[in-house]
Amino acid sequence: MSGKDYVEKDYYKVLGVPKDANATEIKKTYRKLAREFHPDANKGDSKAEERFKDISEAYDVLSDEKRRKEYDEARSLFANGGYRAGGPGGNGSYSFDFGDLFSGSQGAGGSGGIGDVFGGLFNRGGRQAQPRRGSDVETEVTLSFEEAVDGATVPLRMTSQAPCRLCNGTGAKSGTTPRVCPTCVGSGTVSRGQGAFALSEPCRDCRGRGMIVDDPCTDCHGSGRASSARTMQVRIPAGVQDAQRIRLKGKGAQGERGGQPGDLYVSVHVDQHPVFGRKGDNLTVTVPVTFPEAALGGTIEVPTLNGPSVKLKLPPGSANGLTLRARGKGATRKDGTRGDLLVTVEVVVPQTVTGDALTALEQYREATASDDPRAALFRAAEGA
């Protein structure tokens, strides 16, 4: 594959989104495809695994505003005839710093730049195969309502690519060793003249590894990589919400040739609670009150999620649906403070009334007969 082929790899087509898709559309499409083609959901399906890698690679570029812009510019440049030396105004040609475009942006290790995605498209003359960042890993976790509010440490079982354990990543059968590729002399890339600069591509003889395996490992078949299942304890922060996606840097698949590991993305699902609900950082609860309590007011006791109950003052004449607030009894925020508990009042009307209660209600109805609460409604209707 040539360097031009790398740049012309259509990541928009890989994700199935238009070129003018916004960040939300790209993220939504990626999540859907990642769930569909995740290795855990397609065990033993090599095509699904390759598709998952392509999807992750495309999202890695298109989800980053800067990388996406550089990628679009590079594709446009090649589509318009490639690079031509010179400066602005000189025979319609422009100079373009491909070194900045394809180099890493996170310092030592060379990871994090768009060059990691394109696999080292432009070689600067080095004779050693470049480190390669590990792929990102996507997984899901289901939390109880309480765990989501207060945070929890949960075990996650993940499957990702890692150095083969049988051959220690060499790709060679036990007792043998790979030999340096004579074509690329161990660099993993070969250079070709292309106008004003040298364009490099992965060596076809060694497939970019820099080494040739004559007697391949029986487990990884010479690739040096194999699927690895592992279980790790992951801390989910307090206050996480349903459908939230958490990034854990460096917890993804291991890199190659000393490259940085990928990232772990955890999609969180939160179970519902039989009593409490949630609105952002606030928790919600509905509390029934009697008719006398609503009419006369008083103090009501309200349960909290993880702690003793609280007492709130109910004002006289409280209407059904009134919301009271218990401060600091909600979900934990990022800064360690807590939201509030929003208490909705539900006036309970008795199904049957007898005895002294019935007599009292009849007297109340007679005493308030002139204060018809529907009178204003009829007046407004007649005047409309």
N, C-alpha and C positions, 0 to 999 in steps of 0.2 A: 504494500500500500504506500503510495507516495504521500509527501507532505500535503500536496493539493487535495488528495482524497480525504486526509484528516480534516482539513478546514471545511471541505464541502460536505462532510457528514452532517446530515440534516437532523439536528436534535429536535426541531419542531415536529418533524414527521415521526420521529421515534415516540414522542409523547402524544402525537395526534392533536396538536393545538395549532391555531393559526399564528403567523409571525407577529401579529399585533396583540396576541393574548396578554392579558395583564397578569400580575403576580398571583392573584387569587385563583384565576382559571388554571394557571400552571400548577399551583400547589394542589388544587382539588383533583386535577387529572392525574398527577403523580401519585397521590395517596391511593386512588382507585386502582391504578395499574400495579402499584407496589403490593397491595393486598392480593391482587389476582395472581401475580407471578412470583410471590415470595417463595423461597426454597422450602420453608416449613410447610407451605400449603401444596407444594408440588415435589414431594420427595422422590428422588431418582429421575426427575425430568430435566435432562441437561439443557433442552431447548428453553424451558421456562427459566432456568438459572441464567442462561446467557441473555435472555430477554430482560430479566431483572437487573443485570449488570448494565445493559444499555440504557434502561430507564433511569437508573441511579446516576449514570454518567451524564445523561442529558439534563436531568434536574439539577445536578451539581453546577452546571454552567448557567442554565436559564433562570434559576432561582436567585442568582447573584447579579444585581444590577450592573456592576462594573464588568464582570466576566461576560455577561450577555452582550453588552455594548461592544466589547473587544471582539467577541466571536462574530457578531454581525458585521463589524468593520472588516475583519479578516476575510470573511466569505465574500463580501462585496468586492474587496480588492482583487481576489482571485477571479471572481466572475467577470471583472472588467479588464482582464488581460494580464493580471499579475503585477509584480513590482517592477518599477523602472527607476533607475538611479536619477538623482538630480534634486533640485529644489523647486519650490513653488514658482510658477511662471516660466520654468525652463522647459519649453516644448511640451507643455501640458502634463509634465510628469511630477511626481511627488516622492519625497523621501519618507520612509516609514520605519520606525524603530521596532523591528520584530523581536529584538532581544528583550525589550520591556514587556511586550505582549505575551511572550511565551515563557518568561522566566517566573519562578515562584515569587510570591509576594509576602512570605512570612519568614524571611531570613534563612538561617542555616537549615540545611536539610532539603531545600528546594521544593518543599511541599506547599500547597495552598494556591499556586498560580495556575493559570489556564494550561500551562505546559504539562502539568500533571495529567490533565484530561487528555491532551493530544499526544501524550507519550513521548515528549521530547522531540517535537517536530523539527526544530532548528538546532543542529549540533554546533557547539562552539569549539570543536576541535578536540574535546576530551576523548580519551581512548578507553574509558571504563563505562560499563553500563550504568545508567543513572538510577538512583533509588526511585521506587514507585510507591506512591501512597496506597494504603489499603482501601478497599471499598467500604462504603457506608452500609450499615446494617439497619434494617427496619423490623420492629417487633411491636407487639401490643401487650397491654396489661389491664386487668380489670380490678378496680379498687372498691372497697366498701365506701359508703358515704362518709363515715368517720375518718377513714384513712386519707381520703381526698382532702378533708378539712384540716387535719392535723399533721399530715405527712406520714410516710411509712417507708420501711426498707423491705423490698420484695425480691424474691428470686426470679431471675429471667433466664430461660433456656434459649440459646441462640445457635443458629447454624450459619457459618461463614467460611470463606476460603482462608486457609492457613498453610504454612509450610508442612509438607508431608512428613509425618512422624517416622515412617519407615526409612526414608532416605535422607531425613533432616533437610529437606528442601533442595537437594542436589538434583533430583530427578533420575539419578543413576541407581542401578541395582546394588544391593549390599555387596561389598568387596570390590566394587569398581568405582571409577571417578570419571566425571565429564572431562572433555578436552576443550581447549580454547578454540573457538570458531576461527578457521583460517581466513574466512571472507571478511569479517569485521574486526578481527584480531581482538576479540573480547569486548568490544565496545557495545555491541548489540545494535548498532546502526551503521548504515553505509551512506556516504555522501555522494551527491550528484550535482554537477554544475547546472545552475538554473539562472541565467541572466547575471545579475550583479552580485548574487550571493549563492552560497552552497546550501542546497536543500537536502536534508537527510531523511531517511526512512528506516523503519525497522529492518534488520537483516532477515532476508527470507530463509537463509540456510539454518539459522539458529532461532528464528522467530523472536528476535529481539532480546534473547537471554544472554548472548555473548559466549555461551558454551554449547557444545554438542554432546548429546548423550547417545553413545553407541549401544549400551545395554540398559534399557530403561527399567525403572522401578516398577514392580508388579502392581503397586497400589495406585500410584499417580500417573503411570504410563509415560513417565519422562517429563511431565510438566513441572514437577517440584511443588505443586499445590494440590491440596485435597480438602474436601469438606470436613469441617471440624465442629462438633457440637460441644457447647460449654454452658455451664450454669454460673451466673454471677449475681451477687447481691447488689441491687441498685437502690439508691435513696431517691424516692419521689418527694419533691418538696411540698411543704404544707400549702394549702390553698389552690392546688391544681384543680382544673375544671374538666368536665366531661368533653371529650373530643379534642382536648389539647394535645399538642405534639411537643415532646421534650427532647432537646438535643444534648447528648452526653459526649463531649469531645474526647476523642482518642479511645473510645470504648468499642469501636467497630472492628473490622477485619484487620489483621496484621499486614504491614507493608512488606514489600519485596526489596531485597538488597539494602536493608537498613532504612527503608522509607518509613514515614510516619504512619501510624495506624489510622484507619478511617473513623468515622463518628457513628454513634448509636442513636437512632431516632426511635423514641418510644411513644406510641399513640395510646392515650389513656382513655379508658371507659370507666364511668362511675355508676355504681348501683344506686337506685333510688332508696330513700328512707321512708318508712311508713308514717312518720310524723312530721319531719322537717323537710323543707325545700331550700332552694338557694337562688339568690339573685346577685351575681357578682361576688363581692366580698361579704354580703349580708346573708344571713339565714332567715327563713320564714317559718312561721307556725300559726295555725288557726286555733284559737281558744274559745270554747263555748262559754257563754255567760247567761244567767237567768234573766227573765224580764225585769224583776225587781232590781237586780244589780245594774242593768242597763239604764233603768229609769231613775234610780236613786243614787247611783254611783257607789264607789267603795274601793276596796283593795282586792286585787285578784292575784292568785299564784300561777306562775307560768314556768313550764319545764324548760331546761336548756339542754344542749346536745351532750356536753361532757362536763358536768358540774352540777352544783346544787341549783334548785329552782330559785327564781327571782320573783319579787312582789312588785306589781305595777299599780299605779293609781288609775282607776277608771272614773272619768268625770261623769257627773249626773247627765242624764239625757243622751247617753252614748247611742249612736245609731249602729245598725247592723253593718259590718264592713269597715268600721273604724280601725285605723292602724296605730298601734302604740309601738314605742321603740325602747328596747333594752340595750343600752350602749355597751360595746365591748364584748358582746356575747355571740358574735358571728364567726366567720371563717378567718383563718390567719392570713395576713398579707405578707408580701415579700420582705417588708421592713420589720416584721415581727409583731406589729400591732394587729388588732382584730377588728373586723367589721361589726355590725350591729345585728341584733335579733329583731326582726319585724313581726309584731304580734297583731294578727287580724282578729277582731272581735266578731263572734258569730252568736247573735241573740237566739236563744232556744225558746220556742213557743210551746207550751205544754199541749198535748193532744186532748186531754180532758181536765176540767176544773170542777171541783165539788166543794161542798161545805163552806167554811168561812172564806176560803180563797175565792169561791164563786161569788159570794155576797159582796166581798170587797171589790171585785172587778166590776160588778154591775153598778155599784155605787160610783166607782171611778168613771164609768162610761156616762152615767147620768150627769156627773159633775162637769165633764168635759164635752158635753154634747154640742155646746155652742162653738167649740174650738175644732171644727171639722178640718182635718188636715188636707182634705181633697177639694175644699172650697176654692182655694187659689188656682188649682188645676183647671176646674170648670170655668172659672172666670177668664183664664187665659185662653181656653179653647173657644169660648164664645166671642172673645174679642179678636180672634185671629182672622 
